[in-house]
């Protein structure tokens, strides 16, 4: 692609060198740069890409996009230098141009919030396909282009991968695309240049404070997604969350609301509930869904609101919702021949753990025990660790603290942080088992007929990172091994 075409998407502060030249590829990783490629120097959170500008020029880069004027040379002998305000945003805009503006050729709906993004995006993708439309999905668990599964590495991919996947959806004849929009993706401008037709808000609780530093920063980052929606778009927001209307107060999009408690455009209540599903009343119509929990009622209302905003028939939407099954690792039920039930859930924030525990307590039989196995990830927000333990202990007859993904931290150091949330009496009643398999095995051995085991934190993940080394580990497999 001609560099002038790519520059048409930007508003450069300064350009040094020729612009009428062909670019073979765009990269933000200097190690991948070859002759006639374009390098985008991003500041990054760990490494500043600007320090590799010289190496890229020596490799024969056609152009370099940078935001730090100190790296702008006095003159150029062949490589073109483009100074911009924000290289993260520039990468998103150029990626959109490079792939032919794929999001503009799709009906693109983004889902943001702390919990529920994966369930909502995935079930919307399934619902849309069940109603006869071709669709794609970008999610934490897996990306899909119609039936083709594409492994996911991040909740929201980098701008180049993201636009590449959207372009493949267009090529596959998709007319709809649903994607999770993480706070990291918004802050890092990975979604810059995308044409969203709809935005959905789930809820907001403590998460990613290690990155955003304060809850207000986290909230304001999420809000920016709705602030930037065009007036032709729709926004569906959860007014059961105190930030639901904050998210949409400055949006130009058409706003509708959902709630399980207050007057809203979309409302629902649980009529009957068991581990196999719920009988709901949604806007006056009854429907049985094979999902469980008040948090899933909110998820389903968000899906219902989005589907109606897309113009789908409400009766057909409810019919399809009754056929949809839980997303991998989201309140998944495993039955033991010994009469107990295990729940595998991705809950990894205090609020998510509390929601799952309260749901189980509402459903389980009187006198049955809840045994909770939970840990916290390494290299992440340390402040939530004692809160996680405290909430899990408060709602469980037996608590087992164990490793999640310790990553580069010492597993026992994480467990010590969790233990800080418990009183001396609670600690005496709590088991601390560093090895996650041993912890799950212990829970299975302790469980009696009628009891419920909650294994929280990893959900769909089939790996564990211990002391920086990635190992295969699947909570489902471990439960079935000892069931």
C-alpha positions, 0 to 999 in steps of 0.5 A: 500500500502506498504510504500516502494512503496510510497517511490519509488516516492520520494528522501528522505533526511533521513528516520528514522524507518522501511519502510516495512509496510502497509499504510492504507491511506494518509492525509495532514489533521492531524484530519483525521489520524488514525492507520497505516495512513501516514501524510504529514506535509505541511507548509501551508499558514495559519497553519504549519502542522509540529506542529501536527506531535506529535499528529499524532504519538500518533494516531498511524500513520504508517509514517510521511513525513516532510520537517522541520528537527527540528521536526525529533525525535532522535529515533522512537518507531514505527512511521517512519519519512521521511525527504524531501525537499518539502512536497507539491511535495512529496504529489503530487508524492505519490498521483500519486503512490497511485492511480496507476499513472492515468494521465499516462493512460489518454491524459491529457491537462492542461489550464492555464492563468488568464481568459478563463480557464473554457470556454476552458477546458469545451468546449474541454471536450464537443467537445471531447465527441461530437466526440465520445470519453470518457472524464473527466473535472476538472474545477472551475464550476464543475468536470465531469467523463463522465456524472457524475457531481462532485462538485468543491471546487477549480479551481484545487483540492488538489493532493489527490482529483485530482489523485482520480478523475483522477483514477475514470476517468480511471475506467470509461473508459475515454481516455481524461481529461481536467483540469484548472491549477491555479497558486495556484496549480502550486505554491503549487505543486498540479500537481506534478507527473501528466503526461501532454500531452498538455498545453494551455495558455490563457492570463495573467493579474493582479490576485492573487497578494494577494498570489503571491505578485508581477506580475512577481512572478505570471507570472513565476509561470504560466511559470513553468507549460510549463517549465516542459512539456515533449518533447512528449507534445504540447503547444498552446499559445496566441501570442496576449498576450505579455507573450504568447511566454514568457510562452513557451520560455523554454518548451520542448513541440511542440509549436503552436500559435494562434492570432486574430491580428497577423500571427499565426498557428491558426487565426480567424476574426469576420465577423458578431456578435450579442448577439446570436453568431458570424460568424467567419472565422477560418483559411480560413473556415467560422463557426457560433458559439453561443458564443460572444466577441473577448475574446471568439474568442481567446478561440475558437482558443485555443480550435481549436489549442488543438483539432488539436494538439490532432489529430482531423479532423479540419472540424469535429472540426469546425462542433462541435464548431458550436454546443457548447453553453456558459459555465454557468456564462460565458457571459450568456444571459437572455432576459426580456419581457420588451425588455432589455438584461442581461449578467451574467459573471464571470469577476472578474479581471480588464481585464475581466471586460473590455473585457466583456464591450467592447464586449457588446458595440460593439454589443448593438444598438446605443443609448442603455444604458449599466448598469453595476453591479459589486463588488469585493471579500473580502480577495483578492487582494485589489489593483484591486478594484479601477481599477475595478470600474474605468474600469466599469465606463468608459464603462457604462452609469450607474454603480452600485457598490455592494457586491460580496463575502465580505467573512470576510471583511466588505462589505462597506470597499470593496466598499470604496476601489472601490470608490477610483478609481472614480473621484468626478464627476463619484461618483455623477453618480454612485450608491452604493448599498451594498445589491446585490439583491437590486443592481440587482433589481435597474438595472432591474428597470432602464433598458429600451427596448434595454438596456443591464445589465451586472452583473459581478463577480460571474457568475456560483456561487450560493452562497454569503459569507457575514461576514463569513456566506455562503448564497444561492445567484444566479445572474441568479435567481435575474435577472429573479425575477425582469425581 
